[in-house]
Amino acid sequence: MARRSSFRGARLRKKPQGAKVFGAHEARALAEHHVVMRILKVIHTWPPEGRGGTEAHAAQASRALSARGHNVGVFARTGRPERPEYEVTTERIGDIGISRVNNTFHDAWSFPWTYKNEHIHAAFIRELDEFKPGLVHIHHLTGLSTTVIEAVKSRGVPCVMTLHDFWTVCPRGQRMMKDLHLCDDLDRRRCFDCLGGMWPQMFPAHGERPTIVDARGVLSPQVLAEFDRHMAYVLNLADLLITPSAFHRERMLEIPIDPDRIVSLPHGMDPAPFASPSRRPDPVKRIGFIGSVIPVKGVHVLIEAFRALDRADLHLDIFGAMETFHDDQTYEQHLREQAGGASNIKFHGAYTPEDVPRLLERVDVLVVPSLWWETFCLTIREGLLAGIPVVASDLGAMREALDGEQDGILFRAGDSEDLRNKLERLIDDDAYRGRFLNRGASVKSMTKYVEDLEDVYANAIRISREREKTLVVAPPFFPVRDASQPERLADAAKSDASPGAPRPSKVSIDDRMQAEDKRGAGDVVHVRRVAPPRPRPAIRHEVGDAPGKTTEPVPQGGLPTERWDVRGPVKLHKVALNEDS
């Protein structure tokens, strides 16, 4: 039988004594032999700070890879207002080393800055130099810098990126506007107005909007056309792209991505925390929602359907933090008014991923009423592993998650009456409800997922080797501030440049130059501090009204683009922290 993967020769639970750890310069050997890999994960936030599905999946997969003998490191963003901007802290959690770069969006001044940040790029270069990965796996780059892909590929390191949502085509992430209009097509004129609610200083409601042809060949506002071209470029630099569902793969092919290098690989989950006696078709007493309580998750649809049931014997439990969502700060008030103080509707607030199995033990039916195209839906799988019936919107990857309606029940997205009808039948028909109990066996295990992921890594290494002689990676360029704009930009920094982003306070740097803090057996927290950026010279290249741009053509994988000029390095060095700092 043909061998499926170069990694199938051995299944390591831990790194054997004397095992060789390969770096980037020995990546070729990985395609022929099973070896311990050095894998650097890149993500927008990491637990315990990040509590979303993307962060939970990345953390679980990293622990599983580490348990199989691989050396896993993490480069993530943090947002701590009490720390200097772009400071990098390092720590170890278990066997995984984690570096966090501080970005509170304090100096956010332009839209290109939000996805091309020279200081974060410099911090990442330092991480590459220190960790020396044999492969980089990117999970999310919001709040970081897309130029890290250019840094990886300029060094010939194999690169894999998982597209967890729509951020690479929609800065909101869900292709959904504030009024909950789902964007079936990418109309950048509509996007410009939509993003103006989040960043009014970057997308003004009035004034000129220069337009050019974007990567899809459509006339678009220039600022978004440049975003599209850059994203198409960096995505095509990656050796392999992963989507967590076949649905999401098809949607991502709407932009110019090489279809031969984008694969669908559903996430895996560890069933052990959900191990409990099989559920029986007992009477339904509690209906539950678990997840972020934000508009795109459709909690208001669930509350409306629940109230329409008019059953005093039922309770609705809503687990999740009520947070502001981009420029919407009224959703919590709306939900509480909608609940009308009903004693059988309870908002339980935030939870941790470790709490989920315990919370689901208290629920008889789980409802996932999302209004956006869920690209995987971790919550559905959690409900299946808990053995309870799951009712979900018939939208996006949620149909895949329930295998049509083999493992759960679907209702028309946003239709509270249809949801009420489905819940009513589920509550009243014991035999019908029994069909959807204990369906956890249909959820892919984390062990199987990691085996499949190792296959993807091996393929990415092969592709990277094949592209070595032909792939052209241009040096990264970053947006440069116009010297005539300081006051306007200072005002912009005070505005809500990134919804929910904290603002840094002034803290003495000397306070952090303390001795090492021994927090446990060998656990030491360090800091790499980035020197404050130097003032930029007023001299700049100009093309028309676009300061800082160059007209020199740059190879972009077949996608021509305009680039930004940048000057001046960012220096890094380590300092130690004490507990107070």
C-alpha positions in Angstrom: 0.0 0.0 0.0 1.3 3.4 -0.9 2.5 5.5 2.0 0.1 8.4 2.5 2.5 10.7 4.3 6.1 11.1 5.0 5.1 11.5 8.6 3.3 8.2 8.9 6.5 6.2 9.6 6.3 6.9 13.3 3.8 8.4 15.8 5.8 10.1 18.5 4.1 10.9 21.8 7.1 12.8 23.0 10.4 13.8 21.6 12.7 10.8 21.9 16.1 11.3 23.6 18.6 12.5 21.1 15.9 13.2 18.4 17.1 15.7 15.8 15.2 18.9 15.6 15.2 20.3 12.0 15.3 24.0 11.1 14.6 25.8 7.9 17.9 24.9 6.3 17.1 21.2 6.6 13.5 21.4 5.4 14.2 19.2 2.5 14.8 16.2 4.7 11.3 16.4 6.1 9.9 15.3 2.9 11.7 12.0 3.1 11.9 11.1 6.8 9.8 11.5 9.9 11.6 14.0 12.1 10.8 16.4 14.8 9.7 19.7 13.3 10.2 23.2 14.5 6.7 24.8 13.9 6.0 28.4 14.5 2.3 29.3 14.9 1.3 32.9 14.2 -2.1 34.2 15.5 -3.9 37.4 16.5 -4.2 36.4 20.1 -3.5 33.4 22.3 -5.3 31.9 25.3 -6.0 32.8 28.0 -6.3 36.3 26.5 -8.0 35.0 23.3 -11.2 33.0 24.0 -12.6 32.6 20.5 -13.0 29.4 18.5 -9.9 30.2 16.4 -7.7 30.6 19.5 -9.1 27.5 21.1 -8.5 25.4 18.0 -4.9 26.7 17.5 -4.1 26.0 21.2 -5.5 22.5 21.1 -3.7 21.6 17.8 -0.4 23.0 19.1 -0.6 20.9 22.3 -1.4 17.9 20.2 1.6 18.6 17.8 3.9 19.1 20.8 2.7 15.8 22.3 3.7 14.0 19.1 7.3 15.3 19.4 7.2 18.5 17.4 8.8 21.7 18.8 6.0 24.3 18.7 6.4 28.1 19.2 3.8 30.9 19.1 4.0 34.5 17.9 0.8 36.4 18.9 -0.5 39.8 19.5 -1.5 41.1 22.9 -3.2 44.4 23.8 -1.9 45.7 27.2 -2.3 49.4 27.7 0.1 49.5 30.7 3.0 48.1 28.5 5.0 50.0 25.9 3.7 49.7 22.4 5.4 46.9 20.4 7.1 45.4 23.4 7.5 41.6 23.1 7.0 39.4 26.1 8.0 35.8 26.1 6.9 32.9 28.3 6.3 29.1 28.3 3.0 27.4 28.9 3.7 23.7 29.2 6.0 22.7 26.3 5.1 25.7 24.1 7.0 28.9 24.0 4.9 32.0 23.4 6.0 35.5 22.3 3.4 38.3 22.5 3.9 41.6 20.7 1.9 44.5 22.3 -0.3 46.4 19.8 -2.9 48.6 21.3 -3.5 50.5 18.0 -2.3 53.6 19.7 -0.7 55.0 16.6 -3.2 53.7 14.1 -3.3 56.4 11.4 -4.2 54.8 8.1 -6.0 51.7 6.8 -2.8 50.2 5.3 -1.2 50.5 8.7 -3.8 48.1 10.1 -2.5 45.2 8.0 1.1 46.3 7.2 3.0 47.3 10.4 6.7 47.8 10.3 7.3 47.5 14.0 5.4 44.2 14.3 7.3 43.0 11.2 10.6 43.8 12.9 9.5 41.9 16.0 8.6 38.9 13.9 11.9 38.9 12.1 13.6 38.7 15.5 11.3 35.7 16.3 12.3 34.0 13.1 16.0 34.5 13.9 15.6 33.1 17.4 13.2 30.2 16.9 14.5 29.2 13.4 11.3 27.3 12.4 11.3 24.6 9.8 7.7 25.6 9.0 5.4 28.5 9.8 1.7 28.0 10.3 -0.3 31.2 10.3 -3.8 31.2 11.8 -4.7 34.9 11.8 -3.0 38.2 11.1 -5.5 40.8 12.3 -3.7 43.2 14.6 -0.3 41.9 13.3 1.1 42.4 9.9 0.5 40.5 6.6 4.1 41.2 5.7 5.2 38.3 8.0 4.3 36.0 5.0 6.8 37.9 2.9 9.4 37.5 5.7 8.8 33.8 5.8 9.0 33.2 2.1 11.9 35.5 1.5 13.9 33.0 3.7 12.6 30.0 1.9 10.7 28.6 4.9 7.6 26.6 4.1 4.4 28.5 5.0 0.9 27.2 5.7 -2.0 29.6 6.5 -5.5 28.6 7.8 -8.2 31.0 6.7 -10.5 30.9 9.7 -12.8 33.6 8.6 -13.2 36.3 5.8 -10.7 38.8 7.2 -8.5 38.6 4.1 -11.4 39.9 2.0 -13.5 41.7 4.7 -11.8 43.8 7.4 -14.9 43.1 9.6 -14.2 39.4 9.3 -17.7 38.1 8.6 -18.8 39.8 5.3 -21.7 41.3 7.2 -22.5 44.9 7.6 -23.6 46.7 10.8 -27.3 46.4 9.7 -26.7 42.6 9.5 -26.8 42.6 5.7 -24.8 39.5 4.5 -22.5 40.5 1.6 -23.1 37.8 -1.0 -20.9 39.8 -3.4 -17.8 42.0 -2.7 -18.9 45.5 -3.6 -16.0 47.7 -2.5 -18.1 50.9 -2.8 -20.5 49.5 -0.2 -17.5 48.2 1.8 -16.1 51.8 1.9 -19.2 53.1 3.6 -19.4 50.1 5.9 -15.9 50.5 7.1 -16.5 54.2 7.7 -18.5 53.2 10.8 -15.4 51.5 12.3 -12.7 53.9 11.1 -14.3 57.3 10.1 -10.8 58.9 10.0 -9.7 56.4 7.4 -12.9 56.1 5.4 -14.5 59.5 5.4 -18.2 59.7 4.5 -17.6 62.8 2.4 -14.8 63.8 0.0 -13.0 62.3 -2.9 -12.6 58.6 -3.3 -9.9 57.8 -5.9 -10.8 54.6 -7.7 -8.6 52.1 -9.5 -9.1 48.5 -10.8 -8.7 45.9 -8.0 -7.3 42.4 -8.1 -10.7 41.1 -9.4 -10.7 43.5 -12.3 -13.4 45.7 -10.8 -13.3 49.5 -10.3 -13.0 50.0 -6.6 -12.0 52.8 -4.1 -8.2 52.9 -4.3 -7.6 52.2 -0.6 -9.6 48.9 -0.8 -8.2 48.0 -4.3 -4.7 48.2 -2.8 -5.9 46.0 0.1 -7.2 43.4 -2.3 -4.1 43.4 -4.4 -1.8 43.0 -1.4 -3.9 40.3 0.1 -4.0 38.3 -3.2 -0.2 38.7 -3.3 0.6 37.4 0.2 -2.0 34.6 0.0 -0.4 33.3 -3.1 3.0 33.5 -1.5 1.9 30.9 1.1 2.7 27.4 0.0 -0.7 26.0 1.1 -3.9 27.6 2.4 -6.3 25.6 4.6 -10.0 26.2 5.0 -11.9 24.5 7.8 -14.8 23.6 5.5 -15.5 23.0 1.8 -18.0 25.9 1.8 -15.3 28.3 2.9 -12.9 27.1 0.3 -15.5 27.8 -2.4 -16.1 31.3 -1.1 -12.4 32.1 -0.9 -11.9 31.1 -4.5 -13.9 34.3 -5.4 -10.6 36.1 -5.1 -7.5 35.3 -7.3 -6.1 32.3 -5.3 -4.4 29.3 -6.9 -7.0 26.6 -6.5 -4.4 23.9 -6.4 -2.9 25.3 -3.2 -6.0 25.7 -1.1 -7.3 22.6 0.7 -10.3 21.9 2.9 -9.4 20.4 6.3 -12.0 20.4 9.1 -10.7 21.0 12.5 -10.4 18.2 15.0 -11.5 18.2 18.7 -10.5 16.3 21.8 -13.6 14.3 23.0 -12.1 13.5 26.4 -13.4 16.6 28.3 -17.0 15.8 27.1 -16.9 12.2 28.2 -20.2 11.6 30.2 -23.0 9.0 30.3 -25.1 8.9 27.1 -27.9 11.3 27.0 -31.5 9.9 27.1 -34.6 11.6 25.6 -35.6 13.1 28.9 -38.0 16.1 28.8 -36.5 19.3 27.6 -36.1 21.9 30.4 -33.2 24.1 29.3 -32.3 25.6 25.9 -28.9 27.0 25.6 -26.7 29.3 23.6 -22.9 29.4 24.0 -20.5 31.8 22.3 -19.8 35.5 21.9 -22.9 37.5 22.4 -22.6 39.8 19.3 -25.1 40.6 16.6 -23.7 38.2 13.9 -24.3 35.3 16.3 -28.1 35.9 16.1 -28.9 35.7 19.8 -31.8 38.1 19.3 -33.4 35.6 16.9 -33.2 32.9 19.6 -34.7 35.1 22.2 -37.6 36.0 19.9 -38.2 32.4 19.1 -38.0 31.4 22.8 -40.5 34.0 23.8 -42.9 32.9 21.1 -42.8 29.4 22.6 -44.5 30.9 25.6 -43.6 27.9 27.9 -43.1 28.8 31.5 -41.6 25.4 32.1 -38.6 26.1 29.8 -35.5 28.1 30.6 -33.1 29.9 28.1 -29.5 30.0 29.3 -27.2 32.4 27.3 -23.5 31.8 28.0 -21.0 34.3 26.7 -19.5 37.7 27.1 -21.6 40.7 25.9 -19.0 42.7 24.0 -19.1 45.7 21.7 -18.8 44.6 18.1 -16.9 46.9 15.8 -18.9 50.2 15.9 -22.1 48.6 17.5 -22.3 49.3 21.2 -26.1 48.8 21.7 -26.6 45.1 21.3 -26.5 44.2 25.0 -29.2 46.8 25.8 -31.3 45.6 22.9 -31.1 42.0 24.1 -32.0 42.9 27.7 -35.0 44.9 26.5 -36.0 42.0 24.3 -35.8 39.6 27.2 -38.1 42.0 29.1 -36.9 40.9 32.5 -38.3 37.4 32.0 -37.2 35.1 34.9 -36.7 32.2 32.6 -34.1 34.0 30.4 -30.7 34.3 32.0 -27.5 35.9 30.7 -24.6 34.1 32.4 -21.7 36.2 31.1 -18.2 35.2 30.1 -16.7 31.7 30.4 -13.4 30.0 29.5 -13.0 27.2 27.0 -12.4 24.8 29.8 -15.9 25.6 31.2 -17.7 24.5 28.0 -18.2 20.7 28.8 -19.6 21.6 32.3 -21.9 24.3 30.9 -23.3 21.9 28.3 -24.1 19.4 30.9 -26.8 21.8 32.1 -28.4 22.2 28.7 -30.9 19.9 27.0 -30.9 21.6 23.5 -28.2 23.8 22.0 -29.1 26.5 19.5 -26.6 28.1 17.1 -28.5 30.9 15.4 -25.6 32.6 13.6 -26.4 35.1 10.8 -23.0 35.0 9.1 -21.4 32.3 7.1 -19.8 30.3 9.9 -16.6 28.8 8.3 -16.5 25.8 10.7 -18.5 26.3 13.9 -16.7 24.9 16.9 -19.8 25.3 19.0 -21.8 22.8 16.9 -19.2 20.2 17.4 -19.1 20.9 21.2 -22.8 20.3 21.3 -22.5 17.0 19.4 -19.7 15.8 21.7 -21.9 16.7 24.7 -24.5 14.4 23.3 -27.3 17.0 23.1 -29.5 17.9 20.1 -28.2 20.8 18.1 -30.4 23.3 16.2 -28.5 25.6 13.8 -29.0 28.1 11.0 -29.0 26.6 7.5 -26.1 28.8 6.4 -22.5 28.6 5.5 -20.6 25.7 6.9 -23.2 24.8 9.5 -24.9 22.4 7.1 -21.6 20.6 6.7 -21.1 20.6 10.5 -24.4 18.7 10.9 -23.9 16.5 7.8 -27.1 17.9 6.2 -29.6 17.0 8.9 -28.1 13.7 9.9 -26.6 15.0 13.1 -28.8 17.9 13.9 -31.6 20.2 12.9 -31.4 23.2 10.5 -33.7 26.3 10.4 -33.9 29.2 8.0 -31.2 31.7 9.1 -32.7 34.8 10.8 -36.3 33.3 10.8 -37.4 33.2 14.4 -40.8 31.6 13.5 -39.1 28.7 11.7 -36.8 28.3 14.7 -39.8 28.2 17.1 -41.4 25.5 15.0 -38.3 23.4 15.0 -37.8 23.8 18.7 -41.5 23.0 19.4 -41.3 19.7 17.5 -38.0 18.8 19.2 -39.5 19.5 22.6 -42.8 17.6 22.1 -41.6 14.6 20.0 -39.5 12.3 22.1 -38.7 9.9 19.3 -37.7 12.7 17.0 -35.5 14.2 19.7 -33.9 10.8 20.3 -32.5 10.8 16.7 -30.2 13.7 17.5 -28.8 12.5 20.8 -25.2 11.2 21.3 -23.9 12.2 17.8 -20.4 12.9 19.0 -18.9 10.1 17.0 -19.3 12.2 13.9 -16.8 14.8 15.1 -13.3 14.4 13.9 -10.8 13.7 16.7 -7.8 15.9 17.4 -5.6 12.9 16.8 -7.0 12.3 13.3 -6.8 16.1 12.6 -3.1 16.3 13.5 -2.3 13.2 11.3 -4.0 15.0 8.4 -2.2 18.3 9.3 1.2 16.5 9.2 0.3 15.4 5.7 -0.5 19.0 4.8 2.8 20.1 6.3 4.7 17.5 4.3 3.0 18.7 1.1 3.8 22.3 1.9 7.4 21.4 2.3 7.4 19.7 -1.0 5.7 22.7 -2.7 8.1 25.1 -1.0 11.1 23.2 -2.4 9.6 23.2 -5.9 9.0 26.9 -5.8 12.5 27.8 -4.5 14.0 28.7 -7.9 10.9 30.5 -9.3 9.2 32.3 -6.4 9.9 36.0 -6.4 9.4 37.8 -3.0 9.7 41.5 -3.1 11.0 43.3 0.0 8.2 44.5 2.2 7.2 48.2 2.1 5.1 49.9 4.7 2.9 53.0 4.7 4.7 56.2 5.5 3.1 59.2 7.3 2.8 62.4 5.4 4.8 65.0 7.4 2.0 67.5 6.7 -0.5 65.5 8.7 0.7 65.3 12.4 -2.2 67.0 14.0 -4.9 65.2 12.1 -3.2 61.9 12.8 -2.9 62.6 16.5 -6.6 63.3 16.6 -7.2 60.0 14.7 -5.2 58.1 17.3 -7.5 59.4 20.0 -10.6 58.2 18.1 -11.8 54.6 18.1 -9.3 53.5 15.5 -9.9 49.9 16.4 -13.1 49.2 18.3 -12.4 47.8 21.7 -8.7 48.4 21.5 -7.2 49.6 24.7 -5.1 52.8 24.9 -1.6 52.7 26.5 -0.9 54.7 29.6 2.5 56.3 30.4 4.7 53.9 32.4 8.3 54.4 33.1 10.5 52.1 31.1 13.0 52.0 34.0 10.3 50.3 36.1 10.6 47.3 33.9 14.4 46.9 34.1 14.2 44.5 37.0 15.6 41.1 37.8 14.1 37.9 36.4 10.9 36.8 37.9 11.1 33.0 38.8 7.4 32.0 38.5 7.9 28.3 38.8 10.2 25.4 37.8 12.2 27.0 35.1 9.4 29.4 34.0 10.9 32.9 33.3 9.1 35.8 31.8 11.2 38.0 29.5 10.6 41.1 27.5 12.0 42.3 24.2 11.4 46.0 24.1 11.2 47.8 20.8 13.0 51.2 20.7 10.6 54.1 20.1 10.3 54.9 16.4 12.5 57.7 15.2 10.9 60.8 13.5 10.7 60.3 9.8 12.3 62.8 7.5 9.9 65.0 5.6 11.6 64.1 2.3 9.5 61.5 0.4 8.8 60.2 -3.1 5.5 61.3 -4.5 3.2 60.0 -7.3 0.3 62.4 -7.8 -1.5 62.7 -4.5 -0.1 59.5 -3.1 2.8 60.3 -0.7 5.3 57.6 -0.1 4.5 55.4 -3.1 6.9 54.2 -5.7 6.1 53.7 -9.4 8.8 51.0 -9.8 7.0 47.7 -10.7 7.3 44.9 -8.1 6.7 41.2 -8.9 3.6 40.1 -7.1 2.9 36.6 -8.3 1.2 37.9 -11.5 -0.7 40.6 -9.6 0.9 44.1 -10.1 0.6 46.4 -7.2 1.9 49.7 -5.9 4.2 49.6 -2.9 4.9 51.9 0.0 8.4 53.1 0.9 9.7 52.9 4.5 13.0 53.9 6.1 14.6 53.1 9.4 15.1 49.8 11.3 13.4 48.9 14.6 15.9 47.7 17.3 15.0 45.1 19.8 16.6 43.9 23.0 15.5 41.8 26.0 14.9 43.0 29.5 13.6 41.1 32.5 10.4 41.6 34.4 9.5 41.4 38.0 6.0 40.4 39.3 4.9 44.0 39.8 5.8 45.1 36.3 
